[in-house]
Amino acid sequence: MLQLNVLREQTELVIAGLTKKNYKNAAQEVEAIVALDQQRRQVQSQHDELQARANAISKEIGILMKNGDREKAEASKAETSELKQQTKSLAEQLSAIEEQIQQALYKLPNLPHASVPEGRTAEDNEVVLQHGEIPQLHEGAQPHWELIQQYDIIDFELGNKISGAGFPVYKKQGARLQRALINFFLDEAMKAGYMEVQPPILVNEASGYGTGQLPDKDGQMYHATEDNLYLIPTAEVPITNIYRDVIVPVEQLPIKNAGHTPCFRREAGSWGADVRGLNRLHQFDKVEIVQITLPEKSYEALEEMSSYIQGLLQKLELPYRVLRLCGGDMGFTSALTYDMEVYSTAQNRWLEVSSASNFETYQSNRLKLRYKTESGKTQLLHTLNGSALALPRIVAAILENNQTPDGINMPKVLHPYLGFEKIS
């Protein structure tokens, strides 16, 4: 959530940032919030003035009673009573305005970092680098949705029977590949200094608001209405909310957590190559990395996270590229996002497998996640997260890029985890 003082003091900068993110009606909404804030401060001033006056008169009543001036004391009591009623009315008015401001701020996305390129769609994203050779496949090579049927390792029809479309059943070597990737990703995260966390996969409304999924992604999250709990779209939500309402000692920074969870998303879209097979699912597994840092260290941390994720892709021997997302293609809460895409030779296109984002103070302002400076003043921390990695498209790329006429070779780094070297 954007800080109110930033809207008030840097109004034009905020409008320009929201416009870069292609947020509609940026100027009108920002100016409306600034006007509400002006009204709030006026009401607060009136409230404080009447409260001070009532307190002063209350002190005088005791003196008047002591001096035997009952008539003046009673008049003062009546005035105090009237002032209290006025103060109560102003307090209610103030509370209503503050709630209006809060709800309006919830609807505004984060401001983009200065390095974010202009643009509206994925076509405008900036390619930062590309790594690895795109493999040359044998004649008759197939996309992964054909391969998983051929080798009987993932069953979409069975998942559809049990749950519905987008909930596959992994089995045999497919299930072992899932488990191997999860363990490999977690082991690598531990080596890189991340502490493993196994969080709940259902979160309350406060957690959804804390990391910015609510109200923005309300319709995209599975909602258990009876208990008002939400199935997580990513481990970022519960892991980051561990630190909600926390003042973190500086010596504990940076905080680096990693966790594996299933993720749930009510993805919408028409059937086609972009969503076929493992390309888009309602439930999938992912290892997420989260960092909480001092503001001056957060962009250094983002580059470190990007390099770490790239290292995983290199160890899996997958060709990839890194994109800096443009303003119009960025997430609601992000200030700067790098997307990592692997090349699927069988599908002849790039598949997004990870995003690494710096949220600056956007989440921490909602979370009230702070630290104390040397002078004792509390300041907001910066939060970051990255997929390291999401499994479905990684599995798709491994299957497609490593297929041969007599089986699918597995990346060498996974051999100790799998117990086999080839799916056949």
Summary of the structure (lengths in Angstrom):
residues: 424
radius of gyration: 27.4
end to end distance: 50.5
largest distance: 107.9
contacts: 1370
relative contact order: 0.14
helix: 46%
strand: 21%
